[in-house]
Amino acid sequence: MNLSYRYAMNTRLPGSFGRVDSPRRAGFTLVEIMIVVAIIGLLASIAIPNFMKARTTAQTTACVNNLRQISGAIETWALEQKKGPSDAVTDADLFGASLYIKTKPQCPAGGTYAVTTVAASPTCSVGGTHVLP
């Protein structure tokens, strides 16, 4: 290596306060990384509540559809068995391999379904918006 080149690389420029100038390293500064993390955090704080709302809405819709399916099975059972509106309905009348619904549906929100009489709509233990319209 040429001695004059070496000398030129190790000389200090005015205002460098004793530091030997070296080529700038490639990479990100701490401030740049902190800004990126802050932006990602802001986007996450906007998106997560929307995902939670969409999940709740999907669970409610699936639950209401399950209740409709159970209600249809009750009506079909009542017609075939010649039952009146006040007759009691049990899970054994509706759910089974050779019956109206193969397996009893599960509420996606963790609730359980209950059936009482032919005239009464099936219910979900979650309540709230988990009801037939």
N, CA, C and O atoms as a GROMACS GRO file, in nm:
protein
  532
    1MET      N    1   0.084  -0.116   0.000
    1MET     CA    2   0.000   0.000   0.000
    1MET      C    3   0.090   0.124   0.000
    1MET      O    4   0.192   0.127   0.067
    2ASN      N    5   0.052   0.221  -0.072
    2ASN     CA    6   0.126   0.344  -0.087
    2ASN      C    7   0.122   0.423   0.044
    2ASN      O    8   0.016   0.437   0.105
    3LEU      N    9   0.236   0.473   0.087
    3LEU     CA   10   0.248   0.544   0.214
    3LEU      C   11   0.168   0.675   0.212
    3LEU      O   12   0.108   0.711   0.313
    4SER      N   13   0.166   0.745   0.099
    4SER     CA   14   0.092   0.871   0.094
    4SER      C   15  -0.060   0.845   0.104
    4SER      O   16  -0.132   0.926   0.162
    5TYR      N   17  -0.107   0.734   0.049
    5TYR     CA   18  -0.249   0.698   0.060
    5TYR      C   19  -0.284   0.668   0.205
    5TYR      O   20  -0.389   0.709   0.255
    6ARG      N   21  -0.196   0.595   0.271
    6ARG     CA   22  -0.216   0.560   0.410
    6ARG      C   23  -0.219   0.687   0.497
    6ARG      O   24  -0.301   0.697   0.588
    7TYR      N   25  -0.132   0.780   0.469
    7TYR     CA   26  -0.128   0.904   0.543
    7TYR      C   27  -0.257   0.984   0.520
    7TYR      O   28  -0.311   1.043   0.613
    8ALA      N   29  -0.304   0.985   0.398
    8ALA     CA   30  -0.425   1.059   0.364
    8ALA      C   31  -0.547   0.998   0.433
    8ALA      O   32  -0.638   1.072   0.471
    9MET      N   33  -0.553   0.869   0.450
    9MET     CA   34  -0.666   0.803   0.514
    9MET      C   35  -0.669   0.827   0.664
    9MET      O   36  -0.776   0.823   0.725
   10ASN      N   37  -0.553   0.852   0.727
   10ASN     CA   38  -0.546   0.868   0.872
   10ASN      C   39  -0.538   1.012   0.918
   10ASN      O   40  -0.522   1.036   1.037
   11THR      N   41  -0.549   1.107   0.829
   11THR     CA   42  -0.542   1.246   0.870
   11THR      C   43  -0.677   1.293   0.919
   11THR      O   44  -0.781   1.246   0.874
   12ARG      N   45  -0.672   1.387   1.011
   12ARG     CA   46  -0.795   1.443   1.066
   12ARG      C   47  -0.833   1.567   0.988
   12ARG      O   48  -0.748   1.645   0.946
   13LEU      N   49  -0.961   1.582   0.970
   13LEU     CA   50  -1.012   1.702   0.906
   13LEU      C   51  -1.043   1.804   1.013
   13LEU      O   52  -1.068   1.766   1.128
   14PRO      N   53  -1.044   1.932   0.979
   14PRO     CA   54  -1.079   2.034   1.078
   14PRO      C   55  -1.220   2.010   1.131
   14PRO      O   56  -1.311   1.983   1.053
   15GLY      N   57  -1.238   2.018   1.264
   15GLY     CA   58  -1.368   1.996   1.325
   15GLY      C   59  -1.399   1.852   1.354
   15GLY      O   60  -1.511   1.822   1.395
   16SER      N   61  -1.305   1.762   1.336
   16SER     CA   62  -1.334   1.621   1.360
   16SER      C   63  -1.304   1.579   1.503
   16SER      O   64  -1.327   1.464   1.539
   17PHE      N   65  -1.253   1.670   1.586
   17PHE     CA   66  -1.229   1.649   1.728
   17PHE      C   67  -1.150   1.524   1.759
   17PHE      O   68  -1.187   1.447   1.848
   18GLY      N   69  -1.045   1.503   1.690
   18GLY     CA   70  -0.954   1.393   1.721
   18GLY      C   71  -0.994   1.259   1.662
   18GLY      O   72  -0.920   1.162   1.676
   19ARG      N   73  -1.108   1.252   1.595
   19ARG     CA   74  -1.148   1.125   1.536
   19ARG      C   75  -1.078   1.106   1.403
   19ARG      O   76  -1.058   1.201   1.328
   20VAL      N   77  -1.041   0.987   1.376
   20VAL     CA   78  -0.984   0.955   1.246
   20VAL      C   79  -1.100   0.923   1.155
   20VAL      O   80  -1.179   0.834   1.185
   21ASP      N   81  -1.111   0.994   1.045
   21ASP     CA   82  -1.222   0.969   0.954
   21ASP      C   83  -1.208   0.834   0.888
   21ASP      O   84  -1.101   0.796   0.841
   22SER      N   85  -1.317   0.763   0.888
   22SER     CA   86  -1.318   0.633   0.822
   22SER      C   87  -1.440   0.629   0.730
   22SER      O   88  -1.533   0.707   0.747
   23PRO      N   89  -1.438   0.540   0.635
   23PRO     CA   90  -1.554   0.532   0.546
   23PRO      C   91  -1.680   0.502   0.626
   23PRO      O   92  -1.676   0.426   0.723
   24ARG      N   93  -1.791   0.562   0.587
   24ARG     CA   94  -1.919   0.544   0.657
   24ARG      C   95  -1.964   0.399   0.642
   24ARG      O   96  -1.961   0.342   0.534
   25ARG      N   97  -2.008   0.342   0.754
   25ARG     CA   98  -2.058   0.203   0.751
   25ARG      C   99  -2.201   0.201   0.703
   25ARG      O  100  -2.279   0.292   0.733
   26ALA      N  101  -2.236   0.098   0.628
   26ALA     CA  102  -2.373   0.083   0.581
   26ALA      C  103  -2.457   0.026   0.695
   26ALA      O  104  -2.409  -0.058   0.770
   27GLY      N  105  -2.580   0.071   0.708
   27GLY     CA  106  -2.669   0.021   0.811
   27GLY      C  107  -2.767   0.129   0.853
   27GLY      O  108  -2.766   0.240   0.801
   28PHE      N  109  -2.852   0.093   0.949
   28PHE     CA  110  -2.954   0.185   0.998
   28PHE      C  111  -2.913   0.241   1.133
   28PHE      O  112  -2.848   0.173   1.213
   29THR      N  113  -2.951   0.364   1.158
   29THR     CA  114  -2.924   0.424   1.288
   29THR      C  115  -3.034   0.383   1.384
   29THR      O  116  -3.140   0.335   1.343
   30LEU      N  117  -3.009   0.402   1.511
   30LEU     CA  118  -3.107   0.368   1.613
   30LEU      C  119  -3.236   0.448   1.595
   30LEU      O  120  -3.345   0.394   1.614
   31VAL      N  121  -3.224   0.572   1.558
   31VAL     CA  122  -3.343   0.655   1.538
   31VAL      C  123  -3.428   0.602   1.423
   31VAL      O  124  -3.550   0.597   1.433
   32GLU      N  125  -3.364   0.563   1.315
   32GLU     CA  126  -3.439   0.507   1.202
   32GLU      C  127  -3.512   0.380   1.241
   32GLU      O  128  -3.628   0.361   1.203
   33ILE      N  129  -3.448   0.295   1.315
   33ILE     CA  130  -3.512   0.170   1.360
   33ILE      C  131  -3.628   0.201   1.454
   33ILE      O  132  -3.733   0.137   1.445
   34MET      N  133  -3.610   0.298   1.543
   34MET     CA  134  -3.718   0.334   1.635
   34MET      C  135  -3.838   0.392   1.561
   34MET      O  136  -3.952   0.366   1.600
   35ILE      N  137  -3.815   0.468   1.456
   35ILE     CA  138  -3.925   0.523   1.377
   35ILE      C  139  -4.002   0.411   1.308
   35ILE      O  140  -4.125   0.412   1.306
   36VAL      N  141  -3.932   0.315   1.252
   36VAL     CA  142  -3.997   0.202   1.185
   36VAL      C  143  -4.080   0.122   1.286
   36VAL      O  144  -4.194   0.085   1.256
   37VAL      N  145  -4.026   0.096   1.403
   37VAL     CA  146  -4.099   0.022   1.506
   37VAL      C  147  -4.223   0.100   1.549
   37VAL      O  148  -4.329   0.041   1.569
   38ALA      N  149  -4.212   0.231   1.562
   38ALA     CA  150  -4.327   0.314   1.600
   38ALA      C  151  -4.436   0.308   1.494
   38ALA      O  152  -4.555   0.301   1.527
   39ILE      N  153  -4.398   0.312   1.368
   39ILE     CA  154  -4.496   0.304   1.259
   39ILE      C  155  -4.565   0.168   1.259
   39ILE      O  156  -4.687   0.161   1.241
   40ILE      N  157  -4.490   0.062   1.278
   40ILE     CA  158  -4.550  -0.072   1.283
   40ILE      C  159  -4.646  -0.082   1.401
   40ILE      O  160  -4.754  -0.140   1.389
   41GLY      N  161  -4.607  -0.027   1.515
   41GLY     CA  162  -4.695  -0.027   1.632
   41GLY      C  163  -4.824   0.049   1.607
   41GLY      O  164  -4.931   0.005   1.649
   42LEU      N  165  -4.815   0.162   1.539
   42LEU     CA  166  -4.933   0.241   1.507
   42LEU      C  167  -5.026   0.164   1.414
   42LEU      O  168  -5.148   0.161   1.436
   43LEU      N  169  -4.971   0.102   1.312
   43LEU     CA  170  -5.053   0.022   1.220
   43LEU      C  171  -5.119  -0.095   1.292
   43LEU      O  172  -5.235  -0.126   1.266
   44ALA      N  173  -5.046  -0.160   1.381
   44ALA     CA  174  -5.103  -0.272   1.457
   44ALA      C  175  -5.216  -0.225   1.547
   44ALA      O  176  -5.317  -0.294   1.561
   45SER      N  177  -5.200  -0.108   1.609
   45SER     CA  178  -5.305  -0.058   1.698
   45SER      C  179  -5.432  -0.024   1.621
   45SER      O  180  -5.541  -0.024   1.678
   46ILE      N  181  -5.419   0.006   1.494
   46ILE     CA  182  -5.537   0.031   1.410
   46ILE      C  183  -5.599  -0.100   1.362
   46ILE      O  184  -5.721  -0.113   1.358
   47ALA      N  185  -5.516  -0.195   1.324
   47ALA     CA  186  -5.565  -0.318   1.261
   47ALA      C  187  -5.622  -0.419   1.360
   47ALA      O  188  -5.722  -0.484   1.328
   48ILE      N  189  -5.562  -0.436   1.477
   48ILE     CA  190  -5.604  -0.542   1.568
   48ILE      C  191  -5.751  -0.529   1.611
   48ILE      O  192  -5.821  -0.630   1.609
   49PRO      N  193  -5.801  -0.411   1.649
   49PRO     CA  194  -5.944  -0.404   1.683
   49PRO      C  195  -6.035  -0.442   1.567
   49PRO      O  196  -6.141  -0.502   1.588
   50ASN      N  197  -5.995  -0.408   1.445
   50ASN     CA  198  -6.076  -0.446   1.328
   50ASN      C  199  -6.080  -0.597   1.312
   50ASN      O  200  -6.184  -0.653   1.278
   51PHE      N  201  -5.967  -0.664   1.334
   51PHE     CA  202  -5.965  -0.810   1.326
   51PHE      C  203  -6.052  -0.872   1.434
   51PHE      O  204  -6.121  -0.971   1.409
   52MET      N  205  -6.049  -0.815   1.554
   52MET     CA  206  -6.132  -0.869   1.662
   52MET      C  207  -6.280  -0.853   1.631
   52MET      O  208  -6.360  -0.943   1.658
   53LYS      N  209  -6.317  -0.738   1.575
   53LYS     CA  210  -6.457  -0.715   1.540
   53LYS      C  211  -6.502  -0.812   1.431
   53LYS      O  212  -6.611  -0.867   1.437
   54ALA      N  213  -6.417  -0.833   1.332
   54ALA     CA  214  -6.449  -0.926   1.223
   54ALA      C  215  -6.465  -1.068   1.277
   54ALA      O  216  -6.553  -1.142   1.233
   55ARG      N  217  -6.380  -1.106   1.372
   55ARG     CA  218  -6.388  -1.240   1.431
   55ARG      C  219  -6.519  -1.257   1.507
   55ARG      O  220  -6.586  -1.360   1.494
   56THR      N  221  -6.557  -1.157   1.586
   56THR     CA  222  -6.682  -1.163   1.662
   56THR      C  223  -6.803  -1.170   1.568
   56THR      O  224  -6.896  -1.247   1.593
   57THR      N  225  -6.801  -1.092   1.463
   57THR     CA  226  -6.910  -1.093   1.366
   57THR      C  227  -6.921  -1.230   1.298
   57THR      O  228  -7.031  -1.280   1.278
   58ALA      N  229  -6.808  -1.289   1.262
   58ALA     CA  230  -6.810  -1.420   1.198
   58ALA      C  231  -6.863  -1.527   1.293
   58ALA      O  232  -6.937  -1.616   1.252
   59GLN      N  233  -6.825  -1.519   1.422
   59GLN     CA  234  -6.876  -1.616   1.520
   59GLN      C  235  -7.026  -1.603   1.537
   59GLN      O  236  -7.098  -1.703   1.545
   60THR      N  237  -7.075  -1.480   1.542
   60THR     CA  238  -7.219  -1.457   1.556
   60THR      C  239  -7.294  -1.511   1.436
   60THR      O  240  -7.397  -1.576   1.451
   61THR      N  241  -7.243  -1.484   1.317
   61THR     CA  242  -7.308  -1.533   1.195
   61THR      C  243  -7.312  -1.685   1.191
   61THR      O  244  -7.415  -1.744   1.156
   62ALA      N  245  -7.202  -1.750   1.225
   62ALA     CA  246  -7.197  -1.896   1.226
   62ALA      C  247  -7.294  -1.953   1.330
   62ALA      O  248  -7.359  -2.054   1.304
   63CYS      N  249  -7.303  -1.889   1.446
   63CYS     CA  250  -7.394  -1.935   1.551
   63CYS      C  251  -7.539  -1.925   1.505
   63CYS      O  252  -7.616  -2.019   1.523
   64VAL      N  253  -7.576  -1.812   1.445
   64VAL     CA  254  -7.714  -1.795   1.397
   64VAL      C  255  -7.745  -1.897   1.288
   64VAL      O  256  -7.856  -1.950   1.283
   65ASN      N  257  -7.649  -1.926   1.201
   65ASN     CA  258  -7.671  -2.029   1.098
   65ASN      C  259  -7.691  -2.166   1.161
   65ASN      O  260  -7.774  -2.244   1.115
   66ASN      N  261  -7.614  -2.198   1.267
   66ASN     CA  262  -7.635  -2.324   1.338
   66ASN      C  263  -7.774  -2.330   1.400
   66ASN      O  264  -7.840  -2.434   1.394
   67LEU      N  265  -7.818  -2.219   1.459
   67LEU     CA  266  -7.953  -2.215   1.518
   67LEU      C  267  -8.061  -2.236   1.411
   67LEU      O  268  -8.161  -2.302   1.436
   68ARG      N  269  -8.040  -2.180   1.292
   68ARG     CA  270  -8.135  -2.201   1.181
   68ARG      C  271  -8.140  -2.348   1.141
   68ARG      O  272  -8.247  -2.403   1.114
   69GLN      N  273  -8.024  -2.411   1.137
   69GLN     CA  274  -8.017  -2.552   1.101
   69GLN      C  275  -8.091  -2.637   1.206
   69GLN      O  276  -8.166  -2.728   1.170
   70ILE      N  277  -8.070  -2.607   1.332
   70ILE     CA  278  -8.139  -2.681   1.438
   70ILE      C  279  -8.290  -2.657   1.431
   70ILE      O  280  -8.369  -2.750   1.449
   71SER      N  281  -8.330  -2.532   1.406
   71SER     CA  282  -8.472  -2.500   1.394
   71SER      C  283  -8.537  -2.577   1.279
   71SER      O  284  -8.649  -2.627   1.293
   72GLY      N  285  -8.469  -2.586   1.167
   72GLY     CA  286  -8.521  -2.663   1.054
   72GLY      C  287  -8.534  -2.811   1.087
   72GLY      O  288  -8.630  -2.876   1.046
   73ALA      N  289  -8.436  -2.864   1.161
   73ALA     CA  290  -8.443  -3.004   1.202
   73ALA      C  291  -8.561  -3.027   1.297
   73ALA      O  292  -8.628  -3.131   1.289
   74ILE      N  293  -8.588  -2.931   1.386
   74ILE     CA  294  -8.702  -2.943   1.477
   74ILE      C  295  -8.832  -2.945   1.398
   74ILE      O  296  -8.920  -3.027   1.426
   75GLU      N  297  -8.845  -2.855   1.300
   75GLU     CA  298  -8.967  -2.850   1.219
   75GLU      C  299  -8.986  -2.979   1.140
   75GLU      O  300  -9.097  -3.033   1.134
   76THR      N  301  -8.880  -3.029   1.081
   76THR     CA  302  -8.889  -3.154   1.005
   76THR      C  303  -8.927  -3.270   1.097
   76THR      O  304  -9.013  -3.351   1.062
   77TRP      N  305  -8.865  -3.278   1.215
   77TRP     CA  306  -8.896  -3.384   1.312
   77TRP      C  307  -9.043  -3.376   1.354
   77TRP      O  308  -9.111  -3.478   1.361
   78ALA      N  309  -9.092  -3.253   1.382
   78ALA     CA  310  -9.231  -3.236   1.426
   78ALA      C  311  -9.330  -3.278   1.317
   78ALA      O  312  -9.433  -3.340   1.347
   79LEU      N  313  -9.300  -3.246   1.192
   79LEU     CA  314  -9.389  -3.286   1.082
   79LEU      C  315  -9.390  -3.437   1.064
   79LEU      O  316  -9.497  -3.497   1.050
   80GLU      N  317  -9.273  -3.499   1.065
   80GLU     CA  318  -9.264  -3.644   1.045
   80GLU      C  319  -9.323  -3.723   1.161
   80GLU      O  320  -9.380  -3.830   1.140
   81GLN      N  321  -9.309  -3.672   1.282
   81GLN     CA  322  -9.357  -3.743   1.401
   81GLN      C  323  -9.498  -3.699   1.442
   81GLN      O  324  -9.552  -3.747   1.542
   82LYS      N  325  -9.556  -3.607   1.365
   82LYS     CA  326  -9.690  -3.553   1.393
   82LYS      C  327  -9.698  -3.497   1.535
   82LYS      O  328  -9.787  -3.532   1.612
   83LYS      N  329  -9.606  -3.409   1.566
   83LYS     CA  330  -9.598  -3.346   1.698
   83LYS      C  331  -9.659  -3.206   1.692
   83LYS      O  332  -9.656  -3.140   1.588
   84GLY      N  333  -9.715  -3.163   1.803
   84GLY     CA  334  -9.775  -3.031   1.813
   84GLY      C  335  -9.675  -2.927   1.864
   84GLY      O  336  -9.563  -2.962   1.902
   85PRO      N  337  -9.717  -2.800   1.864
   85PRO     CA  338  -9.626  -2.693   1.906
   85PRO      C  339  -9.580  -2.703   2.052
   85PRO      O  340  -9.473  -2.651   2.085
   86SER      N  341  -9.657  -2.767   2.137
   86SER     CA  342  -9.619  -2.773   2.279
   86SER      C  343  -9.541  -2.899   2.314
   86SER      O  344  -9.501  -2.916   2.429
   87ASP      N  345  -9.519  -2.986   2.218
   87ASP     CA  346  -9.446  -3.110   2.246
   87ASP      C  347  -9.297  -3.081   2.268
   87ASP      O  348  -9.238  -2.994   2.204
   88ALA      N  349  -9.239  -3.157   2.361
   88ALA     CA  350  -9.098  -3.139   2.395
   88ALA      C  351  -9.006  -3.202   2.290
   88ALA      O  352  -9.039  -3.304   2.230
   89VAL      N  353  -8.893  -3.139   2.271
   89VAL     CA  354  -8.790  -3.187   2.178
   89VAL      C  355  -8.663  -3.210   2.259
   89VAL      O  356  -8.627  -3.129   2.343
   90THR      N  357  -8.594  -3.322   2.232
   90THR     CA  358  -8.467  -3.349   2.298
   90THR      C  359  -8.356  -3.361   2.194
   90THR      O  360  -8.383  -3.375   2.074
   91ASP      N  361  -8.233  -3.357   2.240
   91ASP     CA  362  -8.119  -3.375   2.150
   91ASP      C  363  -8.124  -3.512   2.084
   91ASP      O  364  -8.083  -3.527   1.968
   92ALA      N  365  -8.172  -3.612   2.155
   92ALA     CA  366  -8.178  -3.748   2.101
   92ALA      C  367  -8.275  -3.757   1.983
   92ALA      O  368  -8.261  -3.846   1.899
   93ASP      N  369  -8.374  -3.667   1.976
   93ASP     CA  370  -8.468  -3.666   1.864
   93ASP      C  371  -8.407  -3.609   1.737
   93ASP      O  372  -8.452  -3.641   1.627
   94LEU      N  373  -8.306  -3.525   1.751
   94LEU     CA  374  -8.254  -3.451   1.637
   94LEU      C  375  -8.116  -3.493   1.590
   94LEU      O  376  -8.089  -3.495   1.470
   95PHE      N  377  -8.027  -3.527   1.684
   95PHE     CA  378  -7.886  -3.547   1.651
   95PHE      C  379  -7.847  -3.693   1.658
   95PHE      O  380  -7.868  -3.759   1.760
   96GLY      N  381  -7.791  -3.743   1.549
   96GLY     CA  382  -7.744  -3.880   1.543
   96GLY      C  383  -7.712  -3.917   1.399
   96GLY      O  384  -7.749  -3.846   1.306
   97ALA      N  385  -7.644  -4.028   1.382
   97ALA     CA  386  -7.598  -4.068   1.248
   97ALA      C  387  -7.714  -4.087   1.150
   97ALA      O  388  -7.701  -4.055   1.032
   98SER      N  389  -7.830  -4.138   1.198
   98SER     CA  390  -7.942  -4.163   1.107
   98SER      C  391  -8.057  -4.065   1.131
   98SER      O  392  -8.168  -4.088   1.084
   99LEU      N  393  -8.031  -3.957   1.202
   99LEU     CA  394  -8.136  -3.860   1.232
   99LEU      C  395  -8.122  -3.735   1.145
   99LEU      O  396  -8.066  -3.743   1.035
  100TYR      N  397  -8.171  -3.623   1.190
  100TYR     CA  398  -8.181  -3.503   1.108
  100TYR      C  399  -8.050  -3.426   1.094
  100TYR      O  400  -8.022  -3.369   0.989
  101ILE      N  401  -7.971  -3.426   1.198
  101ILE     CA  402  -7.838  -3.364   1.194
  101ILE      C  403  -7.741  -3.467   1.248
  101ILE      O  404  -7.760  -3.520   1.358
  102LYS      N  405  -7.636  -3.495   1.173
  102LYS     CA  406  -7.542  -3.601   1.208
  102LYS      C  407  -7.478  -3.580   1.345
  102LYS      O  408  -7.479  -3.670   1.429
  103THR      N  409  -7.422  -3.461   1.369
  103THR     CA  410  -7.363  -3.430   1.499
  103THR      C  411  -7.416  -3.295   1.546
  103THR      O  412  -7.448  -3.210   1.464
  104LYS      N  413  -7.424  -3.277   1.676
  104LYS     CA  414  -7.476  -3.152   1.730
  104LYS      C  415  -7.374  -3.040   1.703
  104LYS      O  416  -7.256  -3.054   1.736
  105PRO      N  417  -7.420  -2.931   1.643
  105PRO     CA  418  -7.328  -2.820   1.614
  105PRO      C  419  -7.273  -2.758   1.743
  105PRO      O  420  -7.336  -2.766   1.848
  106GLN      N  421  -7.156  -2.697   1.731
  106GLN     CA  422  -7.094  -2.626   1.842
  106GLN      C  423  -7.092  -2.477   1.810
  106GLN      O  424  -7.061  -2.437   1.698
  107CYS      N  425  -7.124  -2.397   1.908
  107CYS     CA  426  -7.118  -2.251   1.889
  107CYS      C  427  -6.970  -2.211   1.880
  107CYS      O  428  -6.892  -2.250   1.967
  108PRO      N  429  -6.931  -2.135   1.779
  108PRO     CA  430  -6.791  -2.093   1.765
  108PRO      C  431  -6.742  -2.005   1.880
  108PRO      O  432  -6.622  -1.996   1.904
  109ALA      N  433  -6.835  -1.941   1.951
  109ALA     CA  434  -6.797  -1.855   2.062
  109ALA      C  435  -6.789  -1.932   2.194
  109ALA      O  436  -6.761  -1.873   2.298
  110GLY      N  437  -6.813  -2.062   2.191
  110GLY     CA  438  -6.801  -2.145   2.310
  110GLY      C  439  -6.932  -2.172   2.382
  110GLY      O  440  -6.931  -2.234   2.488
  111GLY      N  441  -7.042  -2.128   2.328
  111GLY     CA  442  -7.172  -2.152   2.391
  111GLY      C  443  -7.225  -2.291   2.359
  111GLY      O  444  -7.167  -2.365   2.280
  112THR      N  445  -7.337  -2.324   2.421
  112THR     CA  446  -7.405  -2.452   2.394
  112THR      C  447  -7.546  -2.422   2.347
  112THR      O  448  -7.604  -2.319   2.383
  113TYR      N  449  -7.602  -2.512   2.268
  113TYR     CA  450  -7.736  -2.495   2.214
  113TYR      C  451  -7.835  -2.576   2.298
  113TYR      O  452  -7.804  -2.686   2.344
  114ALA      N  453  -7.954  -2.518   2.316
  114ALA     CA  454  -8.060  -2.586   2.391
  114ALA      C  455  -8.188  -2.584   2.309
  114ALA      O  456  -8.222  -2.486   2.244
  115VAL      N  457  -8.258  -2.696   2.315
  115VAL     CA  458  -8.390  -2.707   2.251
  115VAL      C  459  -8.490  -2.743   2.360
  115VAL      O  460  -8.459  -2.817   2.453
  116THR      N  461  -8.613  -2.689   2.347
  116THR     CA  462  -8.715  -2.715   2.448
  116THR      C  463  -8.841  -2.774   2.386
  116THR      O  464  -8.868  -2.893   2.401
  117THR      N  465  -8.918  -2.692   2.316
  117THR     CA  466  -9.041  -2.739   2.253
  117THR      C  467  -9.038  -2.710   2.104
  117THR      O  468  -8.950  -2.640   2.054
  118VAL      N  469  -9.136  -2.764   2.035
  118VAL     CA  470  -9.143  -2.745   1.890
  118VAL      C  471  -9.165  -2.597   1.858
  118VAL      O  472  -9.105  -2.545   1.764
  119ALA      N  473  -9.249  -2.528   1.934
  119ALA     CA  474  -9.281  -2.388   1.906
  119ALA      C  475  -9.167  -2.293   1.944
  119ALA      O  476  -9.153  -2.187   1.884
  120ALA      N  477  -9.086  -2.331   2.042
  120ALA     CA  478  -8.978  -2.242   2.088
  120ALA      C  479  -8.857  -2.255   1.997
  120ALA      O  480  -8.822  -2.364   1.952
  121SER      N  481  -8.794  -2.141   1.972
  121SER     CA  482  -8.671  -2.142   1.891
  121SER      C  483  -8.556  -2.198   1.974
  121SER      O  484  -8.552  -2.180   2.095
  122PRO      N  485  -8.462  -2.267   1.908
  122PRO     CA  486  -8.343  -2.311   1.982
  122PRO      C  487  -8.265  -2.189   2.031
  122PRO      O  488  -8.270  -2.082   1.969
  123THR      N  489  -8.193  -2.205   2.140
  123THR     CA  490  -8.119  -2.093   2.198
  123THR      C  491  -7.972  -2.128   2.214
  123THR      O  492  -7.934  -2.245   2.219
  124CYS      N  493  -7.891  -2.023   2.223
  124CYS     CA  494  -7.748  -2.037   2.249
  124CYS      C  495  -7.720  -1.978   2.386
  124CYS      O  496  -7.777  -1.875   2.422
  125SER      N  497  -7.634  -2.042   2.463
  125SER     CA  498  -7.604  -1.994   2.598
  125SER      C  499  -7.524  -1.863   2.598
  125SER      O  500  -7.517  -1.796   2.701
  126VAL      N  501  -7.465  -1.826   2.486
  126VAL     CA  502  -7.392  -1.700   2.478
  126VAL      C  503  -7.489  -1.583   2.487
  126VAL      O  504  -7.458  -1.481   2.550
  127GLY      N  505  -7.606  -1.595   2.425
  127GLY     CA  506  -7.705  -1.488   2.429
  127GLY      C  507  -7.662  -1.369   2.346
  127GLY      O  508  -7.586  -1.383   2.249
  128GLY      N  509  -7.711  -1.250   2.385
  128GLY     CA  510  -7.676  -1.128   2.311
  128GLY      C  511  -7.727  -1.133   2.168
  128GLY      O  512  -7.847  -1.137   2.144
  129THR      N  513  -7.633  -1.134   2.073
  129THR     CA  514  -7.671  -1.137   1.931
  129THR      C  515  -7.679  -1.280   1.878
  129THR      O  516  -7.707  -1.300   1.760
  130HIS      N  517  -7.655  -1.378   1.962
  130HIS     CA  518  -7.660  -1.519   1.920
  130HIS      C  519  -7.803  -1.572   1.934
  130HIS      O  520  -7.829  -1.666   2.009
  131VAL      N  521  -7.895  -1.510   1.863
  131VAL     CA  522  -8.036  -1.551   1.864
  131VAL      C  523  -8.089  -1.550   1.723
  131VAL      O  524  -8.038  -1.480   1.636
  132LEU      N  525  -8.194  -1.630   1.701
  132LEU     CA  526  -8.258  -1.628   1.570
  132LEU      C  527  -8.335  -1.498   1.554
  132LEU      O  528  -8.398  -1.452   1.650
  133PRO      N  529  -8.332  -1.438   1.436
  133PRO     CA  530  -8.407  -1.314   1.416
  133PRO      C  531  -8.557  -1.338   1.414
  133PRO      O  532  -8.634  -1.243   1.398
   0.00000   0.00000   0.00000
